[in-house]
Amino acid sequence: MTTPKPLEGIRVIDLCVVWAGPYATMMLGDLGAEVIKPENPFVFQPMTRGAIARPPQILLTNGIAWAGGLPNNVPGERPWDYNPTFVSLYRNKKSFTVDLRRPEGLDILKRLVAESDVVYENNATGTMEGLGITYEWLKEANPRIIFVRVPAYGSDGPYARARALGVHLEAVMGHSLLRGYADADPSSNTAIYSGDYLAGAQGAFAVMTAIWHRDRTGEGQLIEIAQAENAAAMFTQAIMDYSLNGVVQGANGNRDVHGRAPAGVYPTVSPGDASTMDDRWIAISIETDAQWQAFGKAIGSPAWANDPRFATNAGRLEHHDELDGLIGAYTATQDDYELMHRLQAAGVPAAPVLEASRMFDEPHLRARDFFKSQTQPASGTYEYVGPLWKMPATPIEYYQPPVMFGEHNDYVYRELLKVSDEEFEALKAGGHIATEYDPSVP
């Protein structure tokens, strides 16, 4: 007898865009929930299935690979089906097409809500209301529905209508002021989107707790997760330092937030430089005086490692800049992996900082099955970051490759909603049912 998957039998409607929402529904799909994504053939959602539906070659040649790169850097016939952002987030999901801007499209969604457990969305505040999709509207179809909303800054307040990606959240929250170098302007920081992933993880957890609650009480609920509030966990130490001590923290580079020294990222032997992403670095963190002594011995006991000024953490912290120069001059002559093994053997925390392509050769990640191969008809077989959990009794797998646009139209319309042949053909003639974007979509 096959053991049921953790969320088997749970149906989720994915009205999500970009990352924060799709990441949450991906995790729910990994755990066995049936995730169904309604998609509009007449409206392209930027940064969800790509930058634009039909990108010109020049955009692929000059654009950012993670946002718009395609296999062999060629648009192909269905670029929306194999954009890297999309295929990394839409395994274990189903897609059907419907235009929610029209009454008949909303009626289809309402009928699907009646057969579902969760509706999940992370659109800009006001988007759902503009379509007529409110919690009250959903409850008319299904009183037990769980509605999860993940706006950037919440559904009310002065920032409620502000549109945002992770990089905007970073700036508004002040994280961009903290995660740079002390001698650099925040505008020089590269963009990161970790708030999206944090919101996704929290949202998936919220769904599971809501299901637990509903199973015991019969009650659905409305859940709102403001991404800005949720992502504040990234810099809790700064919030607490100000709240408790009145200290306004600033950029600390790669140094230790607890004041242990030295801690940093240091250059190693490299095949190139930053312009070609061929520069290599190693992270080293000395946490105790004993580790400092072990570090000195591991690198051959240079005279400066025995300098009495550096014997205690207080002394090393006071002379951190000088130490960074001395350590960096040494590490620049060393191979990052060889030095990591030598330092770790001596009990010193150290690890290479890997450019993304080198992660595929990292033995620690391979030993943990961090990457999984997935095959999609449109793009072929590639490796992606796999499910986040390992469960011996209920293995987490790729049940389905990244979903093709409109791939499950027949399943949703005919099997789930039991529409008649006449209604199906009418919806198809009206453009609701399709397997590619309308030619009017660029």
N, C-alpha and C positions, 0 to 999 in steps of 0.2 A: 504494500500500500504506500503510495506516495504521500509524504508529509506536506500538508498545505503550506503555501508561502505565507509569511507573516501577515500581509495585508490582502491576501486572496479574498475575493468577494466584495472588495471595496471599489467603487467606481468614482473617479475624479474627473471633473470637467476642467480642462486647462485653458483658461482665457489669458494666458500669460505672455509677456514680451521680454526680450533681451535676456537677462541672466537671473535676477533675483527670484522670479517666479518659476521659470523653467527648471532651475536647479532644484528647487523644492519638489516639483512634480516628478523630476527625474528620480530623486531618492525614493519617492513613494512608489514609482513604477518598478524600481529595483527591488523593492520589498514585496512586490507582487500585486499592487493595486492596478486596476485597469484604468489607465490614464487616456482620456479622449480629448483631442485638441480640435475645436472648431476653427476653421480658417476661411477667410474671406477671399474669393477669387478676384475681387475688385480692389482690395486694399492691401498694400504691402506694408508689413510692420518692420521698420528699419532695425537692423542689428538683431533680428530674430531669425529670419531665413537668409540673412545677408545684408549688405548695404543697400542694394537695389535689386529688383527682380532679374533684370537682364543687364549685367554690368558690361561695359565696353572693355576691350582688351587693355586700353591705356590705364583704366582704373585698377585692373589686376596687376599690371606691371609696376605701377607707382604707389599702390595702396599698402596698408598694413596687413600683413599676412594673416594674423589671427582673426581679423575682422572681415577680410574679403578675399583671402587666398583660396584658390581652388586647385584640385589635382592637376598637376602639370601646368598650372597657371593659365588654363584655357577655360573660357566660359562654358562651353558645351551646350547641350540642348536644354538642360534643366538645372541651371546653376543654383536655384533655391533648394534643391534636394541634397546638395553636397557642400554647402558652405561650412567651413570648419566650426564656427560658433554653433550652428544648428546641430550638426551631427554629433557634437560632443555632449549635447544636452537632451537629445530627443530619441535615445534608445528606449525600448520598452514602453512606447506610447503609440497611440492610434491617431490618425488624422481623418477628418471629414470636412467637407466644405459647405459653407452656408453664409449668406449675406445677412448679418444681424442688424443692418440698418433698415431692413424692410419688415413689415408686419409678419409676413409668412416665415421669414427667417427667425424672428423672435419666437414665433409659435413653435418652430422646430426645437429651438433651445429649451423652451419651457417644457416640452414633452420629454426631452432628454433629462432635464433636472428632476422630473418626477421619477426617473429610473436610476438616479445617482445618489451618492452620499455626500460629495464635497464639490463645491465650486471654488476655484482658486484664481485670483487675479492680482496683478501688480501694475496696472496701468496708471497713467497720470490721473490724479484726483479729478473727478467729474466725467471721466470717459464712460464709465458704466452707467452713471445717472443719465448721461446724454443719450444712451441707447435705451433707457428705460429699465435697466437691470439693477434693481435695488434688492436689499434683503427681504423687504416686504413682498416684492414681486416674486422672488424665489420661493418664499414660504407659501405663497398661493399654490405653487406647483407641488411643493414637498415640505410639509411642516417640520420635518426632521433634518432638513438640509443644513450642512455646515458650510458657511460662507467665510472664506479667508481673504482678507484684503491687505495688501502690502504696499501702501503708498510711501513716497519718499519721506515726507515730513508729517504724516498724519492727515486726517480728513478735515481738520479744522485748524484755526490759528493762522498767523500771518504768512506762513510759508506753505499753506495747504495747496495752493494752486501752482506752486513752483514745480516746473518739470526738472527732472534730475536723473543723471546716471551716477554710478558709484563715484566718479571723479568729482562731481559737484557736491555730493554728500561729504566727501573728504574735506573739501574746502570750507563748507559752511560749518561743519562740526569742529574745525580747528585741527584735525589730524594732519593736514598738510603742513602745519606749522611745527609739528612734533617729529615727523619722520624724515627730516632732512639733515643736513650738516650745519653745524653752528656757524660756519663762515659762508653759507650759501643762501641765496634768496629762495623762498618757497616756490617761486615760479619756475625754478630749475628742476623741480621734482618731476619724475616720470609719473604717469597716471597709473593708479592701481584701482582695483574694483573688489577688494576683499569684502566690503560691506554687502555686496550682492550675495556672496556665498554664505556669510553669516546670517543674512535674512532668510536665505533658502533653507539652511539647516534648522533655524528656529521655527520657520513656517511648517516644515515637515513634521517637526516634533509637536507643534501646536495641533496639527491635524490628528495625530495619533492620540493625543490627550483628549481631544474633542470627541473622537470615536469612542474612546474608553468611557467618557462621561455619558455619551448618548446611549451606549449599550446598557448602562445602569439606570438611566433616568428616562430615556425615550426622547430627550430634548436635543434639538440641534442648537446651533449658536452662531453668532457673528463674531469673528475674530479680526482685530486690526493690529498689524505689526508695523509701526512706523520705522522705516529702515534706519533713519538717523539715530533714533533712540537705541535701537538694537545694536547698531554698529559701535556705539559708545564703549562697548566692552573692549574694543581694540586698544583703548588708552585709559583704562580704569585707574592706573597708577597716577596719571596726571590729574584726573578728576578728584581722586582722594587726597592727593598732595595739596591741592588747592582748598578743598573742603575742610581738611583737618589742620593744615599748616599755613594756609594763605600763600603758598608758593605757586607761582605761575611757571610751569616748566616750559623749556624751549627745545629746539632741535638738539639731539644728542648723538647724531650719527649712528654708528654701530656700537657705541659704548654701552656698558651695562647700566640698566636703570637703577640697580641697587648699589651702585658705586664700587663694584669690584673691578680691579684693574690688574693688567691691561685686558681690554676686550675690544676686538675690532676685526676688520676684514682686510687682509694683507695680500699684496701682489705675489704671484708665483710665476714660474717660467711659462711663457705663453707663445703660441704659434702666430699670434697677430695682436691686434689692439682693439680698442672699443669700437672703432669705426666699422670693423667687420665682425664684431661680437666674438673675437678670438682671444680676448684678454681673460686670464684665469686668476682666481683669487682663492684664499683660504680663510675661513673664520676660525679665530682662536679666542678662547675665553679662559682667563686665569681666575679661579675662584678662591684659592687659598694660598698662604705662603708656601705650603708644602708643594703645591702644584707649580708655583713659580720656580722653586728649586729644581723640580723634576724637569720643567721646561728648559732651564739652563743646561742641564746635563744632556738632555735629548738633542740639543742643537750644538753640542761640542764645547760647552762651558766657555763662551767668549768672555773677555774681561768685563764687559759692561753688564753681563748677566749676574756677576758677583758684586756689583757696585752696592755698597751698603745703603745708598739712597733708595734702592729698590727692594730692600729686604722685607718691608712691611707693605700691606695694602695701602696704608695712608701715604707712604712715600711714593709708591707706584702711581697712585691716583694724582698726586701733586705733579708728577713728571710724566703724565700720560702722553703728551705730545712728543716729548723726546723719545720715550719708549716706542711709540708708534713708528718713528723714523728708523730706529735701530732694528726693530723686529722686521719692518718692511724691507730694509736693505738685505737682511738675511733671507727672508722667504722668497724674495725676487730671484734668488739663485736656485730655488728648489722646485721639484715637481710636486704639484698639489696633493696627489694621492699618496705618493711615497712619504711626504711629510706628515700627512694625516695619520697614516699607519704608525709612524714612528712616535708621534706625540700621543696618540691614543694608547699605545703600548706603555707609555710612561705615565698614563693616568691624566693626561691633559686633554680637556675637551677641544676638539678640532675637527673640521670637515670642509671639503671643497665647496665653493659656491658654484653651482652648475648652471651653465647656459642650457636652455630647455632641451636641445637636441642631445646633450650628453647624459641626460637623465635615463635615456633608454638603455645605456650601458652600465648604469649604477647597480652593483650587485645587491645592495640592501633592498632596493625597490623590486628587483627581479625575484629575490627570495620571498617576497611578500605578495607576489602576483599583483603588483601595483598597476600594471598595464594589462589590458585585455584586447585581443584582436576582435574587430567587428567588421563584418562584410555587408556592404550595401550594393544593390544592383547598379546604382547610378555612379558610384565612386570607386568601388573596389574594396580591398581589404587593407585596413590600417589599424594601428594600435592607438588606444586612447586610455586615459585614466579610468580605471575600473571602479566597480562599486566600493563603497567605503567600509563595508563590513564583511566579516567572515562568520558564517553560522554553520556549524557542523550538521545540525539536524535539518536546516532549511537553507541549502546553498543559494547564494545570490548570483544570478547569472544574467547573461544577455538573452532574454527571452525573444527579443525581436530587434533587428537592426534599426538604425535611425529611420524614422518614418518618412515615406514619400508623400508628397502633397496630394491629399484626397485619396490616399491608399485604401481607406476603410469606409468609403461612401456606402457601398452595398451593405456592409456589416451594420453601420449605424442606422441607415434609413430602413433597410429591409428587415434585418434581424431584431434590432433593438426596438425601433419605433413602429415596426410593422406597417409602414406606409404602403398604400395600394400602388399597383403599377401605374395607374392614371396620375396619382399625386407625384410619384417619383418622376415621371416623364414631364409633368408640368414644372416641377422644381428644376429639373435639368434644363428645360427650355428657357426658364427664367434666369439661368446662369448661376443658380445656387450650387448645383452639383457639377463639379469640374475636377480635372486632374492636373491642371496647370493654370497659371495666372492669366487673366483676361489680357488680350493684346493691348488694351489701353493702359496697362500697368507698365511703367518703364523698367 
